[in-house]
Amino acid sequence: MLKKLKQFAGKTQKALSSSDNMLWLWAVIAAAGLLLFYLLTGVPGKGNTLVFAQWWEDELETGVLEKLVKDFEEEHPGIKVQLEKKSRQEIKAVLSGAEEQVRGKKRRSADIFSVEGGWTDDPGCGLAALDEELFRKKSPYSPWDSLPPGSPGETENRALPVISFINPLFYNIELLRDAGFDRPPKNQTEFLSYVQAITKPEQGIYGAVLALGEENSFGISRHILSWIWSAGIQDGDTFDFGSKQVAESLAFLNQLKPYLYPDFFGTDEEARLDIFIEGKAGMMIGSVSDVKKLREQMKQDFSITTIPGPALYVGKPVFALSSWYAGIGAESEKQEEAAEFIVFLLEHASQLAAGAFAIPGNGSRNPELINADPYYSKAYDMYDAGEMVRELYGTGRTRKLNAVIYEELKRMFEGRSPEDTAAAIQNRWENI
């Protein structure tokens, strides 16, 4: 390379004046020095580029994540972050090893992944066990403070929640009004009468929609456990599926069946949202972040409210929290730099929260949105007034538990009693 530079300089010097000749000589010397530095130290950024595989870009306001990456790179010279946009399904496939080979060559694994909490329970999930001591050294506060309260810690932590979302009840104001209601249901008895009145199968309209597709990571937590938790059962990993309260919650769900949008076991989150947007279902449980898409695409007015509990329940409303987690790839050779970036995300989570319409986000109320956005204000008031339950992640058994609930629910909707269903879930869970 140096020889070629000298040859090029020699040919060019004949056409240059003596002063230009000196300038060119200094340029050649500088280029040669820079080349020698690269040979000795490596091309800047090449060895310190973190690949962040994530779906967040599609669910954030335009430019939010890119701005955070730029700010991180300015604060951490020498470390670059490459955003690699993937769907949830693609990331899950990569972490499970399903995409390790591409055309006979091993795919380079990302250094950092956006993940769903339920993926982290499996020791073979493709994520590194997080080094708590390493994170504590890099952060003025402990990222472990953001872990689910009361997590039993049966498995090593493989991801940290960055921002969280409550899962309220959404309702179509026009469909409720057409059915004779001027407010949302306050309890499960009212909810049942509402879905009965809304349902008009001949028009393709149903009272509510569930999304229990097998590939839906949120299916059981959001659409089934939310109703159980709304009865005030909040003991996370320890609550008894065989209890009277759980059996009553399952009986309530069983009563809803004729008024639910058909094929709810084949419906995923995206289809659920489309069904609601198209006015085919009067109510649904969703992430508070759904507000963004509904405002853009829904022709009819909608609103949000707490998830109705049993008629006799007098406690605080209970919401399930879903979260965006970040973890480090098990194959990453830059785990220290990756930890640095995750700490940065945690410290700037309020920006992510605002861009994703996340409530409670990182727990910081956004004053501008409180004053300007009635949906945000209402959702935060509901959060303040309620109790939160995080997903049953970190127990080492969540994926298996979801599968058990899914299988036993199918049997219930095929005719088995709610009491027998609750007992079967509890018995199988105890033996997982």
C-alpha positions in Angstrom: 0.0 0.0 0.0 2.8 2.4 0.9 4.6 1.5 -2.4 1.5 2.4 -4.4 1.1 5.7 -2.6 4.7 6.6 -3.4 4.3 5.6 -7.0 1.1 7.7 -7.3 2.9 10.6 -5.6 5.9 10.4 -7.9 3.7 10.5 -11.1 1.7 13.4 -9.7 4.7 15.5 -8.6 5.8 16.2 -12.2 2.6 18.2 -12.8 2.8 20.1 -9.5 4.6 23.3 -8.5 7.2 23.0 -5.8 4.8 24.3 -3.1 2.1 21.9 -4.3 4.8 19.2 -4.3 5.5 19.8 -0.6 1.8 19.8 0.3 1.4 16.5 -1.5 4.4 15.0 0.2 2.9 15.9 3.6 -0.4 14.4 2.6 1.4 11.2 1.6 3.3 11.1 4.9 0.0 11.6 6.8 -1.8 8.9 4.9 1.1 6.5 5.4 1.1 7.3 9.1 -2.6 6.8 9.3 -2.4 3.5 7.4 0.4 2.3 9.8 -1.8 3.3 12.8 -4.7 1.3 11.4 -2.5 -1.7 10.7 -1.3 -1.6 14.3 -4.6 -0.8 16.1 -7.3 -1.9 13.7 -9.7 0.2 11.7 -11.7 2.4 14.1 -15.1 1.0 15.0 -14.6 -2.2 13.1 -13.7 -4.2 16.2 -16.0 -2.1 18.4 -19.2 -2.1 16.5 -22.2 -3.5 18.5 -25.0 -5.0 16.5 -28.4 -4.4 18.1 -31.1 -6.7 16.7 -34.5 -5.1 17.6 -38.1 -4.5 16.5 -38.3 -1.3 18.5 -37.8 1.0 15.5 -41.2 0.1 14.0 -43.0 0.9 17.3 -41.2 4.1 18.2 -41.7 7.6 16.8 -39.4 8.1 13.8 -35.8 8.9 14.8 -36.0 8.2 18.5 -33.8 5.1 18.5 -31.4 6.6 16.0 -31.0 9.7 18.2 -30.2 7.6 21.2 -27.6 5.6 19.3 -26.0 8.9 18.1 -25.9 10.2 21.7 -24.4 7.0 23.0 -21.7 7.1 20.3 -20.8 10.7 21.2 -20.5 9.8 24.9 -18.5 6.6 24.1 -15.9 7.4 21.4 -14.6 4.2 19.7 -17.9 2.3 20.1 -20.4 2.2 17.3 -23.9 0.7 17.3 -25.4 -0.8 14.2 -29.2 -1.1 14.3 -30.5 -4.3 12.8 -34.2 -4.2 12.4 -36.0 -7.6 12.7 -39.4 -8.8 13.6 -40.1 -10.5 17.0 -40.4 -13.8 15.1 -37.1 -13.3 13.4 -35.3 -12.5 16.7 -36.9 -15.4 18.4 -35.7 -17.7 15.6 -32.2 -16.4 15.8 -32.0 -16.8 19.5 -33.4 -20.3 19.3 -30.7 -21.3 16.8 -33.2 -21.8 14.0 -31.3 -19.3 11.8 -27.7 -20.2 12.7 -26.9 -21.3 9.2 -27.4 -19.2 6.0 -26.2 -20.7 2.7 -23.8 -23.0 4.7 -22.3 -20.2 6.6 -22.9 -19.3 10.2 -24.9 -16.1 10.6 -23.2 -13.6 12.8 -25.1 -13.3 16.0 -26.0 -9.8 17.3 -24.4 -8.4 20.4 -27.6 -7.0 21.9 -31.2 -8.2 21.4 -34.5 -6.7 22.1 -36.4 -9.6 23.7 -39.7 -10.6 25.3 -39.5 -11.7 28.9 -40.8 -15.1 28.3 -37.9 -16.0 26.0 -35.4 -15.7 28.8 -36.5 -18.6 30.9 -34.8 -21.3 28.7 -31.1 -21.6 29.5 -30.6 -22.3 25.8 -32.3 -19.1 24.7 -29.2 -17.7 23.1 -28.7 -14.9 25.7 -25.8 -14.6 28.1 -26.4 -14.6 31.8 -26.0 -11.0 32.8 -23.1 -10.2 35.1 -24.6 -8.1 37.9 -21.2 -7.0 39.1 -20.3 -5.7 35.6 -23.6 -3.7 35.4 -23.2 -2.2 38.8 -19.8 -0.9 37.9 -21.1 0.8 34.8 -24.3 2.4 36.3 -24.7 4.9 39.1 -27.8 2.9 40.1 -28.6 -0.8 40.0 -30.3 -1.9 36.8 -31.4 -4.9 39.0 -33.8 -2.4 40.6 -35.9 -2.7 37.4 -36.4 -6.4 37.7 -39.8 -7.8 38.6 -40.5 -7.3 42.3 -40.5 -10.6 44.1 -38.9 -12.5 41.3 -38.0 -15.9 42.7 -34.7 -16.0 41.0 -34.8 -19.6 40.0 -32.9 -18.8 36.8 -30.1 -16.4 36.1 -31.2 -13.0 34.7 -30.7 -12.9 31.0 -32.4 -9.6 30.2 -33.4 -6.4 31.9 -36.8 -4.6 31.4 -36.1 -1.2 29.8 -39.7 0.2 29.6 -43.1 -1.2 30.6 -46.6 -0.9 29.3 -49.9 -1.4 31.2 -52.6 -3.5 29.5 -55.9 -1.8 29.8 -59.4 -2.6 28.3 -60.1 -0.8 25.0 -63.7 -0.2 23.9 -65.3 1.1 20.8 -67.5 4.0 21.9 -69.9 3.8 18.9 -70.5 0.0 19.2 -71.2 0.4 22.9 -73.6 3.4 22.2 -75.4 1.4 19.5 -75.9 -1.4 22.1 -77.4 1.1 24.5 -74.4 1.9 26.8 -73.0 5.3 27.5 -70.0 4.2 29.6 -67.7 1.1 29.8 -68.5 -1.9 32.0 -67.5 -1.5 35.6 -67.4 -5.2 36.6 -67.4 -8.6 34.9 -71.2 -9.0 35.3 -71.7 -5.8 33.3 -69.0 -6.9 30.8 -71.0 -10.1 30.1 -74.2 -8.1 29.5 -72.3 -5.7 27.3 -70.8 -8.4 25.0 -74.2 -10.1 24.7 -75.8 -6.8 23.6 -73.0 -5.9 21.1 -72.8 -9.3 19.4 -74.5 -9.4 16.0 -73.1 -12.5 14.2 -75.1 -11.7 11.1 -73.2 -8.4 10.8 -69.9 -9.9 11.7 -69.8 -7.9 15.0 -68.8 -9.5 18.3 -68.6 -8.3 21.9 -64.9 -8.8 22.4 -61.8 -10.3 20.8 -59.1 -12.5 22.4 -55.7 -13.3 20.8 -54.7 -16.8 21.9 -52.7 -17.8 18.9 -50.0 -20.3 19.9 -47.2 -18.0 18.6 -48.5 -15.1 20.6 -46.1 -14.5 23.5 -48.7 -12.2 25.2 -51.7 -14.5 24.7 -52.0 -16.1 28.1 -50.6 -13.2 30.1 -52.6 -10.5 28.5 -55.8 -12.2 27.5 -56.3 -14.8 30.3 -54.2 -13.9 33.3 -55.4 -10.3 33.2 -58.9 -11.5 34.0 -57.6 -13.6 36.9 -55.5 -10.8 38.3 -58.4 -8.4 38.0 -60.0 -10.5 40.8 -57.2 -9.3 43.1 -55.1 -12.4 42.8 -51.6 -10.8 42.7 -49.2 -13.4 44.1 -47.3 -13.8 40.9 -45.6 -17.2 40.7 -47.3 -18.6 43.9 -51.0 -18.0 43.3 -53.1 -21.2 43.4 -54.8 -22.0 40.1 -56.9 -24.5 42.0 -58.4 -21.7 44.1 -62.1 -20.7 44.0 -61.2 -17.3 42.7 -59.4 -18.7 39.7 -62.2 -21.2 39.0 -64.7 -18.3 39.0 -62.5 -16.3 36.6 -62.4 -19.3 34.2 -66.1 -19.7 34.5 -66.5 -16.0 33.5 -64.3 -16.6 30.5 -66.3 -19.7 29.6 -69.5 -17.6 29.6 -67.9 -15.2 27.1 -67.3 -17.8 24.4 -70.5 -17.3 22.3 -69.8 -13.5 22.2 -66.1 -13.6 21.3 -64.8 -13.1 17.8 -64.4 -16.6 16.2 -61.2 -18.5 16.1 -59.6 -16.8 19.0 -57.1 -19.6 19.4 -55.8 -18.7 15.9 -55.7 -15.0 16.4 -52.4 -13.2 17.0 -51.9 -9.7 18.4 -51.8 -8.0 15.0 -55.0 -9.6 13.9 -56.7 -8.7 17.2 -55.8 -5.1 16.6 -57.1 -5.1 13.0 -60.4 -6.7 14.1 -60.9 -3.9 16.7 -59.9 -1.2 14.2 -62.4 -2.5 11.7 -65.2 -2.4 14.2 -65.7 -6.1 14.3 -65.3 -6.3 18.1 -66.5 -3.9 20.8 -63.8 -4.5 23.4 -60.3 -6.0 23.8 -57.4 -6.0 26.2 -54.3 -4.5 24.6 -51.1 -2.7 25.3 -51.4 1.0 26.0 -49.0 1.5 23.1 -51.9 0.4 20.8 -53.3 3.9 21.3 -50.8 5.2 18.7 -52.0 2.9 15.9 -55.7 3.2 16.8 -55.6 7.0 16.6 -54.0 6.8 13.1 -56.2 4.1 11.6 -59.5 3.8 13.5 -62.4 5.7 12.0 -64.6 5.3 15.2 -63.9 6.8 18.6 -62.4 4.5 21.2 -61.3 4.9 24.8 -59.5 2.9 27.5 -60.5 1.8 31.0 -59.6 -0.6 33.8 -60.1 -4.3 33.3 -63.4 -5.2 35.1 -63.1 -7.4 38.2 -65.8 -9.5 39.7 -68.9 -7.6 40.9 -68.0 -8.1 44.6 -64.3 -7.1 44.2 -63.7 -3.7 45.9 -59.9 -3.5 45.7 -57.7 -1.5 43.4 -57.8 -2.3 39.7 -55.0 -4.7 38.6 -53.1 -4.4 35.4 -50.7 -6.8 33.8 -47.4 -5.1 32.7 -45.7 -6.2 29.6 -42.1 -4.9 28.9 -39.4 -4.4 26.4 -36.3 -6.2 27.6 -32.7 -6.0 26.4 -30.2 -8.8 26.6 -26.7 -9.7 25.4 -26.1 -12.4 22.8 -24.4 -15.5 24.3 -21.9 -15.5 21.4 -21.0 -11.8 21.7 -17.3 -11.1 22.2 -18.1 -7.5 23.3 -20.2 -8.2 26.4 -18.7 -5.3 28.4 -19.4 -2.8 25.6 -22.9 -4.3 25.2 -23.5 -3.9 28.9 -22.4 -0.3 28.5 -25.1 0.3 25.9 -27.9 -1.4 27.9 -27.0 0.7 30.9 -27.3 3.8 28.6 -30.7 2.6 27.4 -31.9 2.2 31.0 -30.6 5.7 31.9 -32.4 7.2 28.8 -35.5 5.1 29.0 -37.8 8.1 29.4 -37.0 9.0 25.8 -37.9 5.5 24.6 -41.1 5.7 26.8 -42.3 8.9 25.2 -41.6 7.6 21.7 -43.4 4.3 22.3 -46.4 5.7 24.3 -45.3 3.5 27.2 -47.0 3.9 30.5 -45.5 3.6 33.1 -42.5 3.5 30.8 -39.6 3.8 33.1 -41.8 5.1 35.9 -41.3 8.8 35.0 -44.4 10.8 34.2 -44.0 12.9 31.1 -45.4 16.4 31.9 -45.8 17.5 28.3 -47.9 14.5 27.4 -49.9 14.8 30.6 -51.0 18.3 29.6 -51.3 17.6 25.8 -52.6 14.1 25.4 -55.9 13.0 27.1 -55.2 9.3 26.4 -51.8 9.6 28.1 -53.3 11.5 31.0 -56.1 9.0 31.5 -53.7 6.0 31.2 -51.3 7.4 33.8 -54.2 8.2 36.2 -55.3 4.5 35.8 -51.7 3.4 36.5 -51.4 5.6 39.6 -54.7 4.2 41.0 -54.0 0.6 40.3 -51.8 -2.4 41.2 -49.3 -3.8 38.7 -48.4 -7.4 38.0 -45.4 -8.2 35.8 -45.4 -11.2 33.6 -44.4 -14.5 35.3 -40.9 -14.3 33.9 -37.8 -15.4 35.6 -39.4 -18.4 37.1 -37.8 -20.9 34.8 -41.2 -22.3 34.0 -43.2 -19.6 32.2 -43.1 -21.1 28.7 -44.2 -24.5 30.0 -46.9 -22.9 32.2 -48.3 -20.9 29.2 -48.4 -24.2 27.3 -50.3 -25.9 30.1 -52.9 -23.1 30.4 -53.3 -23.0 26.6 -54.0 -26.8 26.4 -56.4 -26.9 29.4 -58.3 -23.8 28.2 -59.0 -25.6 24.9 -60.5 -28.5 26.8 -62.6 -26.1 28.8 -64.0 -24.4 25.7 -64.7 -27.9 24.3 -67.0 -28.6 27.3 -65.0 -29.4 30.5 -66.0 -27.5 33.6 -64.0 -24.5 34.8 -63.5 -26.1 38.2 -61.9 -29.2 36.6 -59.9 -26.9 34.3 -58.5 -24.9 37.2 -57.6 -28.1 39.1 -55.9 -29.6 36.0 -53.7 -26.5 35.5 -52.7 -26.4 39.1 -51.8 -30.1 39.1 -49.8 -29.9 36.0 -48.0 -26.8 37.1 -46.9 -28.4 40.4 -45.3 -31.2 38.4 -43.5 -29.1 35.8 
